């Protein structure tokens, strides 16, 4: 006898009331480990810099804390993202349990347990839904990988300055400053 695995929609998964971090990958619930202090610090610092920029310009919203983002539908894939920057034009109001619209920027902080293959899958999914940029923050290497497409990548090290583009034009961040307290 073959027992078929139940695939969940995003809405069904959220209704389960799961109290631990999870992602939904093609309808399958994948439990995630909580992040460590380095990961949390890097996310907070990234948010601080983006929020300071946005506080003056007021062009979007900075979201963090494992924000749920749909990257596929039927079967649903819902990723938890470390940091999102989304314009008010794309998302005029915040509501619901997950974002169903592509943000301009997705930031992922690499943890020691992350597998590069999984990170690459996420990058491809983000661009497939219309994300403009993906920043991969690597605390272990004290570097930031800037993706403009799944294959167009620039690595910034501590001697470089990250320059925002498009809606983030005018945003600057010396990479060394992001890792100053590590």
GUFIKE-714351 format. One record per atom (N, C-alpha, C): x, y, z. Coordinates in steps of 0.001 Angstrom, whole numbers, padded with zeros to 6 digits, always signed. Example, Ala and Ser with C-alpha at 12.3 -4.5 7.8 and 13.67 -1.06 7.14 Angstrom:
BEGIN
+013190-005690+007800 +012300-004500+007800 +013200-003300+007800 +012850-002250+007080 +013670-001060+007140 +012900+000030+007870 
This chain:
BEGIN
+000833-001167+000000 +000000+000000+000000 +000890+001246+000000 +000569+002193-000857 +001304+003443-000951 +000484+004528-000259 +001103+005192+000695 +000431+006291+001389 +000992+007590+000833 +000088+008400+000300 +000518+009657-000283 +000793+010693+000803 +001877+011413+000636 +002234+012463+001587 +001313+013662+001383 +000827+014229+002473 -000042+015408+002394 +000803+016626+002076 +000415+017339+001040 +001042+018604+000700 +000152+019726+001224 +000757+020719+001818 +000027+021824+002411 +000124+023059+001528 -000921+023852+001529 -000832+025188+000950 -000198+026079+002019 +000214+027257+001622 +000762+028185+002604 -000244+028487+003699 -001475+028760+003317 -002513+029085+004302 -002737+027923+005268 -002785+026691+004747 -002969+025527+005622 -001803+025384+006600 -000593+025597+006118 +000584+025478+006989 +000539+026513+008107 +000142+027747+007786 +000067+028780+008820 -001015+028470+009844 -002084+027842+009417 -003184+027515+010323 -002832+026386+011294 -001770+025648+011036 -001367+024562+011935 -000853+025072+013273 -000486+026342+013325 +000000+026918+014570 +001359+026392+014991 +002209+026125+014033 +003556+025626+014338 +004328+026725+015050 +004908+026399+016199 +005580+027405+017027 +007090+027426+016870 +007601+026750+015877 +009038+026762+015606 +009235+027247+014178 +010425+027765+013862 +010656+028241+012507 +010474+027109+011486 +009824+027449+010363 +009661+026466+009300 +009553+027163+007961 +009843+026422+006916 +009578+026848+005554 +008669+025809+004929 +007974+026214+003904 +007141+025301+003139 +007793+025184+001762 +008244+023981+001429 +008927+023763+000151 +008070+022821-000688 +007499+023386-001736 +006624+022607-002626 +005585+021819-001840 +004980+022489-000846 +003912+021891-000062 +004357+021080+001138 +005665+020902+001309 +006177+020106+002428 +006747+021029+003507 +006355+020769+004741 +006840+021573+005862 +008243+021122+006230 +009164+022076+006254 +010560+021816+006616 +010861+022648+007860 +011120+021967+008972 +011435+022664+010217 +012861+023201+010158 +013048+024386+010694 +014351+025037+010684 +014826+025239+012118 +016118+025283+012268 +016698+025559+013576 +016632+027056+013856 +016466+027438+015123 +016551+028863+015450 +017953+029378+015104 +018053+030661+014833 +019344+031239+014463 +020175+031525+015709 +021476+031600+015509 +022393+031895+016603 +022619+033387+016766 +023411+033759+017773 +023629+035176+018062 +024342+035937+016947 +025296+035322+016256 +025988+036026+015165 +024993+036339+014052 +024190+035356+013709 +023174+035530+012673 +022211+036656+013069 +021721+036605+014298 +020801+037625+014783 +021413+039013+014785 +022672+039100+015183 +023367+040389+015190 +023503+040942+013776 +023906+040084+012847 +024094+040540+011458 +022772+040984+010855 +021698+040278+011157 +020383+040682+010655 +019997+042041+011244 +020211+042213+012555 +019864+043473+013208 +020671+044640+012643 +021955+044421+012410 +022795+045483+011849 +022367+045839+010425 +022025+044837+009635 +021561+045089+008271 +020263+045890+008303 +019356+045488+009183 +018088+046202+009331 +018348+047641+009771 +019233+047822+010730 +019518+049177+011231 +019968+050104+010112 +020899+049630+009289 +021414+050469+008204 +020340+050763+007156 +019575+049735+006774 +018510+049952+005790 +017405+050845+006362 +017062+050641+007628 +016004+051439+008250 +016429+052900+008398 +017694+053146+008736 +018174+054526+008816 +018072+055216+007460 +018452+054518+006410 +018333+055044+005046 +016859+055338+004732 +015997+054394+005032 +014585+054526+004699 +013881+055573+005554 +014363+055775+006774 +013755+056768+007664 +013783+058153+007020 +014834+058450+006304 +014979+059742+005636 +014188+059763+004322 +014287+058705+003546 +013694+058678+002202 +012223+058238+002184 +011847+057384+003129 +010465+056879+003236 +009940+056300+001917 +010760+055473+001282 +010369+054890-000011 +009864+053461+000121 +010046+052860+001285 +009644+051463+001415 +009524+051047+002859 +009634+049753+003022 +009567+049162+004355 +010699+048155+004506 +011284+048113+005702 +012300+047125+006037 +011640+046127+006970 +011656+044864+006580 +011034+043808+007376 +012090+042789+007760 +011968+042244+008977 +012924+041229+009411 +012263+040273+010387 +013017+039268+010790 +012506+038312+011759 +011866+037106+011113 +012538+036519+010144 +012020+035340+009433 +010686+035662+008767 +010683+036684+007925 +009489+037103+007196 +009127+036029+006176 +007869+035649+006141 +007408+034629+005198 +007147+035257+003834 +007727+034650+002791 +007617+035148+001417 +007291+033990+000492 +006166+034086-000210 +005820+033078-001217 +006772+033203-002403 +007327+032073-002827 +008150+032066-004036 +007560+031167-005118 +006604+030332-004748 +005916+029470-005710 +004509+029195-005201 +003620+028905-006153 +002240+028552-005813 +001875+027235-006483 +001115+026427-005761 +000497+025202-006283 +001482+024215-006906 +002279+023504-006146 +002322+023528-004684 +003098+024748-004176 +002702+025210-003013 +003272+026438-002459 +004667+026227-001891 +005493+027250-002103 +006775+027359-001425 +006770+028706-000715 +007013+028674+000582 +007069+029890+001388 +008411+029870+002120 +009247+030828+001795 +010570+030932+002407 +010527+031893+003588 +011382+031653+004561 +011570+032622+005638 +012818+033419+005305 +012646+034724+005231 +013713+035619+004790 +014218+036421+005986 +015523+036601+006051 +016116+037339+007171 +015745+038815+007132 +015902+039457+005969 +015606+040886+005833 +015020+041120+004441 +013990+041943+004398 +013356+042332+003135 +013270+043846+003087 +013531+044409+001901 +013208+045816+001643 +012208+045811+000502 +011034+046372+000757 +009988+046412-000266 +009415+047819-000340 +009252+048318-001550 +008751+049676-001746 +007286+049771-001372 +006883+050959-001019 +005472+051217-000734 +004655+051081-002017 +005306+051277-003153 +004622+051106-004435 +004233+049643-004646 +005134+048720-004308 +004830+047292-004471 +003920+046767-003364 +004091+047286-002155 +003297+046816-001020 +002793+048030-000238 +001637+048583-000644 +001138+049796+000010 +000741+049602+001469 +000331+048386+001837 -000090+048132+003219 +000400+046754+003655 +000703+046651+004933 +001124+045366+005495 -000106+044614+005989 -000190+043324+005608 -001298+042496+006073 -000969+041032+005800 -001757+040149+006378 -001611+038726+006125 -000461+038090+006881 -000258+036812+006620 +000774+036042+007296 +002033+035886+006462 +001946+036241+005183 +003099+036113+004288 +002985+037143+003169 +004115+037486+002612 +004148+038417+001487 +004021+037606+000194 +003142+038064-000671 +002911+037375-001945 +003403+038200-003131 +004101+039293-002842 +004623+040206-003862 +006145+040241-003734 +006828+040275-004856 +008295+040295-004822 +008815+041606-004250 +009640+041539-003215 +010299+042752-002730 +011436+043140-003679 +011902+044354-003552 +013057+044764-004354 +014317+044053-003881 +014464+043917-002565 +015685+043357-001995 +015370+042258-000997 +016118+041171-001093 +016101+040100-000103 +017520+039963+000437 +017651+039894+001755 +018955+039700+002390 +018918+038398+003169 +019863+037539+002882 +020013+036282+003620 +021334+036336+004385 +021289+035974+005656 +022490+035884+006489 +022866+034407+006538 +024089+034096+006168 +024536+032702+006144 +024887+032242+007558 +024314+031106+007937 +024621+030462+009217 +025570+029295+008976 +026281+028859+010002 +027208+027726+009828 +026523+026460+009303 +025233+026298+009567 +024526+025087+009135 +023934+025198+007729 +023968+026381+007127 +023414+026550+005779 +024248+025807+004743 +023553+025157+003826 +024233+024491+002703 +024134+025397+001491 +025253+025572+000793 +025291+026492-000341 +024272+026101-001416 +024054+024830-001615 +023077+024368-002605 +021686+024917-002269 +021315+024898-000993 +020014+025423-000570 +019950+026937-000752 +021043+027618-000467 +021099+029072-000648 +020924+029409-002126 +021579+028664-003002 +021448+028894-004452 +020007+028687-004908 +019343+027660-004370 +017933+027424-004710 +017091+028642-004343 +017334+029182-003149 +016587+030362-002711 +016849+031548-003632 +018101+031760-003979 +018449+032877-004862 +017683+032756-006174 +017669+031576-006759 +016948+031371-008018 +015454+031618-007852 +014891+031156-006745 +013463+031388-006490 +013166+032877-006356 +014010+033607-005646 +013778+035035-005454 +013765+035771-006789 +014727+035471-007644 +014748+036152-008939 +013596+035712-009832 +013166+034478-009702 +012046+033981-010513 +010739+034728-010215 +010591+035248-008984 +009363+035983-008651 +009501+037485-008893 +010689+037960-009277 +010848+039367-009599 +011632+040204-008614 +012349+039570-007687 +013224+040318-006774 +014327+040974-007606 +014689+042207-007258 +015707+042946-008015 +017131+042595-007591 +017347+042443-006264 +018688+042147-005749 +018588+041177-004586 +019611+040350-004458 +019760+039478-003291 +021142+039753-002721 +021166+040071-001435 +022438+040234-000737 +022614+039022+000170 +023753+038369+000056 +024091+037248+000920 +025192+037739+001863 +024871+037812+003134 +025835+038270+004140 +026523+037032+004709 +027840+037019+004615 +028641+035886+005096 +029471+036312+006302 +028950+036146+007517 +029703+036556+008708 +031054+035857+008839 +031142+034588+008477 +032403+033846+008623 +033511+034442+007761 +033151+034953+006579 +034140+035546+005658 +034169+037067+005746 +033250+037634+006531 +033104+039088+006625 +032992+039704+005229 +032063+039128+004466 +031848+039598+003101 +030361+039610+002776 +030025+040304+001691 +028654+040359+001195 +028699+040003-000288 +027853+039085-000689 +027711+038734-002097 +026483+039464-002616 +026659+040253-003665 +025566+041018-004259 +025167+040325-005557 +023928+039840-005608 +023407+039195-006808 +022428+040138-007494 +022606+040333-008809 +021665+041094-009629 +020837+040150-010504 +021343+038945-010664 +020660+037827-011309 +021186+036585-010595 +020633+035414-010882 +021168+034216-010220 +022635+033939-010540 +023148+034515-011629 +024537+034242-012007 +025433+035480-012006 +024869+036667-011883 +025650+037910-011867 +025901+038290-010417 +027104+037991-009925 +027419+038186-008517 +028724+038960-008365 +028724+039848-007379 +029923+040599-007009 +030161+040357-005527 +031400+040055-005174 +031750+039843-003767 +032396+041111-003223 +031848+041601-002106 +032407+042766-001430 +033065+042312-000139 +034272+042806+000087 +035006+042478+001301 +035099+043719+002192 +035803+043605+003288 +035859+044691+004264 +036475+045985+003738 +037194+045918+002647 +037766+047142+002079 +036806+047822+001100 +035626+047240+000867 +034662+047773-000098 +033517+048501+000597 +032750+049241-000203 +031537+049896+000259 +030377+049421-000595 +029327+048973+000054 +028112+048546-000633 +027356+049791-001076 +026992+049846-002351 +026265+050974-002927 +024881+050500-003357 +023832+051153-002864 +022476+050804-003260 +022196+051207-004696 +021236+050511-005293 +020828+050794-006670 +019320+050951-006711 +018819+051508-007798 +017376+051614-007983 +016730+052346-006831 +015739+051735-006214 +015040+052350-005093 +015972+052600-003907 +017091+051893-003864 +018070+052076-002790 +019221+053001-003203 +019047+053727-004300 +020057+054692-004749 +020345+055669-003610 +021613+055852-003301 +022018+056728-002207 +022368+055970-000929 +021987+054703-000857 +022347+053884+000298 +023810+053481+000162 +024586+053707+001208 +025981+053260+001232 +026260+052595+002572 +027085+051564+002521 +027446+050850+003735 +028868+050315+003587 +029816+050876+004323 +031150+050279+004334 +031039+048860+004906 +031475+047880+004157 +031321+046497+004557 +031966+046251+005921 +033112+046852+006168 +033791+046670+007458 +032894+047103+008623 +032065+048115+008411 +031179+048605+009468 +030137+047551+009844 +029670+046777+008875 +028679+045737+009155 +029244+044644+010051 +030549+044417+009953 +031181+043349+010721 +032067+043877+011855 +031942+045141+012212 +032860+045772+013164 +032920+045081+014522 +031808+044567+015004 +031781+043985+016352 +031952+042479+016384 +032361+041892+015268 +032553+040431+015254 +034004+040076+015505 
